[in-house]
Amino acid sequence: MQTNPTHTSLVAVGDSFTEGMSDLLPDGSYRGWADVLAGRMAARTPGFRYANLAVRGKLIGQIVEEQIDLAAAMRPDVITLVGGLNDTLRPKCDMGRVRDLLTQAVERLAPACKQLVLMRSPGRQGPVLERFRPRMEELFACVDELAALHGALVVDLYGAPSLADPRMWDVDRLHLTAEGHRRVAEAVWQTLGYKAEDTQWRTAMPPSLPPGWLARRTEDVRFTRQHLLPWIGRRLTGRSSGDGRPAKRPELLPYDGPAVREHRPCGGSRA
């Protein structure tokens, strides 16, 4: 890993995690860790260029079909690839196919950039993680193997106690809060070799009093009505939240992201 590197371009590939949900901006768009990272890199390098091809809801097959060749053709200094987790959350998941598609993606992207970055995605504490943990860990083992074969860097978010804390996750229990995204940006920043701005990003958050029984049940009902049932409905009908949605930054252009100061609250909302 290079120390204090200079990168001139970044292309981010993936799904809602990389698109930036649920780091909501005042205009209704999403920022997210990739935008935060691009902003930091641009501040160091005049003319820095950035593209974000990620679209919410995409499975690894769709990422390979729709994003990989575009990213490779841009030939940036850095490409980040996070994909496959949506597949593991489906009731039926062919992990052999997921591994094959992820392998195709890495084999195509690694020669097309100076540094490919892969991730072990964060996992929120709770029953959902426990149910799908074996698939997730099988996916992450594949990530580690591919990184070793192709010289990619791996950002271990799964092993970070702070990002397992429910307070780092939005009310939909699927996407990180703004503070969670900030910590992911810091993790990638450090993995790329830049000087740490937050040495405690992995550290578990201070304990807090858990919400009472009534508050938990009220939140569970709201979560079920607003997020879980619509998600199940899309799965049953074969629809995706990203159907027909374009990439947020489809071209590799000079970074012109929102002038939003990074905030560092002590914690996010509790889901």
N, C-alpha and C positions, 0 to 999 in steps of 0.2 A: 504493500500500500504506500502510495506516494504521500509525503508530508507537505502540507501547505501547497496543494496543487493549484494549477490554473486551468480551469475548464472554460471553453468558449461556447458550449452548447449542450442542451439537455433535451431528451425526448422521453416522455413518460408513457408507459403502455399498461393497460389493465382495465379494471372495472370501477365500481363506485368508490372503492377505497382510494384509488388514485385520482378519480375525478374530484374527490374532495367532500363528499357527503359525510357528515352533516355540519361542516364548517360554513355556516350560512353567513353571507354578507348582507348589508342593508338593502342592496338592490335585488335580493332574492336569488342571486347566483351563489355558487359554492367556491370557496378558496381551496383549502386542503393542503396537505403536507408538501405535495409536489410544487404548488405555487409558492409556498413559503420558502422551500429550498431554492427554487429558481430565483426568487427575489434576493436571497443571500448571495448566490453565485453571481448574479448580475451586478450587485453592489461592488464586487471585487474586480469584475472584468468588463470594461466598456465594450458595447456591441454584443453582449451575451445574447444568445438566441435560445428560444424555448418553444417546444410543442408538447401538447398533452392530448394524446389520442384516446384516453380512457373514456369509457361509457358505462354507466351503471347497468348492472344486471347481466353483463356479458359472461358467458361461459368460456372456458379455455379454447374450445373449437372456434368460437366466434372471434376471440382475440387473435388467434392464428390467422383466420381467414381475412379479417378486416383491418388489422392493425400492424401485423409483424412486417409485411413487405413494405408498407409505407414508412415505418420507423427505420428499417434497414436502408432504404433508399436515401434517407436524409443524412446518413453517415455522421451522426453527432459525436461529440467527445464522450458523452455519457448516455446510456439508455437504462432506464429502470423498468423492470418487468415484474408485475405481481398478478398472478392469475391462477385459476384452478380452485380457489376456495368456494366460489359459488357452486361448482360442480359437487364438491364434497357435502354441501348442505342439501342437495336434492335427495328425495327418498330413494331413488335408484341412481347409483353412480358406478360407472365402469372405471375403476381406478387404473386399470391397465391402459385404457384409452387416454385418460388424463395424463399419465406419465409419458405416453408416446407423443401427445400433442405438445406438452411442455418441453420435451426433448427437441422436437422440431423447432419450436420457437427459439430456444437457446442456441441451437446450432446455426440458425439463420441470423440471429442478432449479434452473437459474440464477435464474429469477424467484421461486423459493420460499424463497430464503435471502438473507441480506445478503452472504455471500461463499461462492462455490463454489471448491473446491480440487481440482485435477486433478494427476496425477503421471505422470512418465516413470519407469516402474518400474526398480528396480535389475537389473543383469544380472551373473551370476556368471561369472568367467573360466572358459573351458573349451570343449570341442567342442560342447556342447549350445547354448551361446549363439551360436557361429559358424554353426551350422546354421540357427537360427531368427532370426538378426539382421536380415535384410531385412524380415521380417514385423513384428518388434518396432519397427523404426525407421519403418516405414509407419504403425503404430499411433501412435507418438509424434508423428509429423508431424501426424496427425489431431488429437491432443490439443492441440498447439500452435495449430492453426488454430481449433479450437473455443474455446479460451481467449481468443484475440484477438477473436473475434466476440462473445463473451458476457461479457467482463469477469471471467473466472475466473483464479485464480492457478495457476501451474504449479510444482510442486516437482520439480527435475531430480535424481532419484536415479540415473538411468542414467549421467549424466556425473560421478558422484562416484567417484574412484579407490578410496576406502576400501570402498565397498559392492560393488566388483567382486572384492575379495580373497576367496579361498575360505575363509579363516578366519572370515569374517563369516556363513558359511552352515552350516546344520545338516547332519547326516550324510545327509539325504535329498537334498541338493543342490538343493532347490527352495524352501526357506524359510530366512529369516534367523534367526540366533541372537538371544539376548536383547540382546547388544551391538549387533547390526545394527538391531534394532527401536528401541533407544534412540536411535541416530543418525538414524533416519527421523523419530522424534518431534521431535528437535531441528531437523531440516530443515523440517518443517511449522511448528513453533513460530516459527522465524525468518522463514519466508515470510509468515506471518500478521502479522508486524510486532512480535513480542515481542523483548525484549532477549536477545541470545545468551547461553546458558549454556555452550555448547561451541563455540568459534569454529573448532575443528579437526575437526569431524565429517566433512568431505569429504576430509581429508588422508589420503594413502596410509599404511598401517600400516608400521612398521619391518620390514625384511626379516628372515626367519628361515630357518633351515636346512630345506630340504625333507625330507620323510620319505624313508626308504630304499625301495629297490625292493620288498622283501618287505612292508613296511608299506603301500605303495600298492596292491599286488595284493590283500592281505588286505582292505583297505578297499573296493576295487572289488568283490570277491566279496560282502562283506556288503551293500554298497549295492545290488547287482543282486538279491540274494535278498530283502532286506527291503523295498526301495522300488521298484526299476525293474520287476521282474516283476509285482508287484501292480498297479502303475500301468498297465502294458500290458494286464493282464487286465481292468481296469475299462474301458479304451478299447475293447477288442474286444467286450465285452458291453454297452456302452452305459451302464454304471453310473458313479456319481460318489461320491467320498468324502463328499459333502455330502447325499446322498439321504436324505430324511426328517429331517434335522437342523435344529432351529430356530435362529433368530438368537440370539446370545449376550446381547444387550440389546435386545429388540424394542420397548420403550417408552421414550419420552423422559422420564426420571425424574432426580431429583437424584442426582449421582454418588456411588456408594457402593462404589467399586472396592476391591480388596484393598490393605491397608496394607503395600505392599511397597516398600522403599526402592530408588530407581534405583541400579543398580550400574554402575560404569564400569571394567571390566577393560581391560587393554591389548589384548586380542584375543579372538576367539571360537574355537570348535572348528574344526579343519580337516576339511573333507569330502573 
